[in-house]
């Protein structure tokens, strides 16, 4: 496997680049909501995706529209009415993600147990100890 350069996914296969663009947390959550609810207005969608900011929702929807996953319909009314729905391509991705959601729901308990076991070891995920480590005293002059 080749390593990505500083720009990210350059040098990777087309499959790696595609996954990097569509398999992020917010995209998956938006796809789930639109799959379950169909076409939604921006504000309603923001209410149904827990924790997402308007800025992140806007950025994610624009990227998804660019990738062909969502269609954006602007109705010429005042105030503006904008609705989003999954395209055929988006629906096919939803079907592929279905297995991931099922796995997550079935194995959540095991993942939480593994996290608790890891956390009890006192190691942070950044590799540093959660508590100060006693190091032997230095001897001699620095």
N, C-alpha and C positions, 0 to 999 in steps of 0.2 A: 504494500500500500504506500502511495506517495504521501508526503506530508504537505499540508496546506501552507502556502506562504503567508506573509503578513496580511495580505488582502483577504484571506479566508479560504474560499473554496477553489481558487484557481489551481490548475494542475490535477484536480480530482476528476473522476469520471462524471459523465452527464447524470448518472443515477445518484451519485453523492450530492451533486449540486441541486438536483430536484428535491431530494429529501431534505436538504438543508433549508430550502425555501418553504416547504409545505408542512413539515413535521414539527413545528414549534408549538408551545403550549397554547398560545392565543388562537392560532389558526385551528387547532384541533377543537378547542372549546367553541369557537364560532361555528365551525362545521357541525358540531353536535347540536347546537341550538337551532341552526337553520334546517337541519335534517328533521328535527322533532317538530318545529313550529312553522316551517315554510317561510314565505316572504315576510320580512319584518322591516319596520322603520328603524332608523338609526337609534333613536332614544330607547325604544323597546328592546332592541338588541343589546344595548349597553346595560340595561337593567337585568338582562338574563345571563350575562357573562360576569360572574362574580369577580370583583377586584380589578377589572379592566378600567383604565382611564379613558376619557374621550380621545386623548391624543393617541394612545396605543391602539384603540379601536379603529380610529381613522387610518393610521398607518397600516395596520393589518388588513383592513378591508381594501385599501388601495393596492396593496401587494397581491392580495387574493384576486382582485379584479384583473390586475396585470397578468397573473398566472392563468387566468381563464376559469377560476374556481367559483367566482360569484359574478352575478350580473347586477348592475346598479341601475335603477329606474328613477329618473327625476320627473316628477309630475309638475307641470307649470301652474302651480297654485300659490296663493299667499296665505299663510307662510309656506315656504318651500316644503314639499313632501318628497323624501327620498327613501326608497325601499331597496332591500337587498334580498337576493335569493340565490340558492346554489344553481350552478349550471349543470349540464349533464356530466361534465368533467368533475365538478365539485361533488356531485352525488356519487360518482364512481370512487372518489377518494374517501368519501364518508363510509362506503361499504368496506374499503380496505382498513380504515381506522377502527371499524366495529370490533375486529379481533383484539385490537390493543385495549379498547375500553373493557371488553369482557375479561381479558387477562387481568387488568388492573383491579376490577371489582372482585374477581375470584381470589386474587393473591394479596389483597391489601393487608390482611392480618399478618401474613408472613413477612411482608416488607416492613410493617411497623415493628414486629418482633426483632427483625434483623437490625433496624435502626436503633432500637432501645439497647440491644446487646452491644452494638458499636459505641453508642453514646456512653454506656456504662464503663467502657474502657478508658474514658477520659481523653479521647483523641478527637480533635476537630477535623472537619472535612478538608480544611486547608492544610492539613498535615502537621499543624502545630499542636502541642499538648493543650488541653483545656485548662489545666492547672500548671503553675510553675513547677519546673523540674529542678530538684536539688542537684547541682553540679558539684563535682569535687572542687575543693579550694585550689586555686592556682598556687604553685610554688615558684619561688625564684622571682627575679625582677622582670617586669614586662618588657 
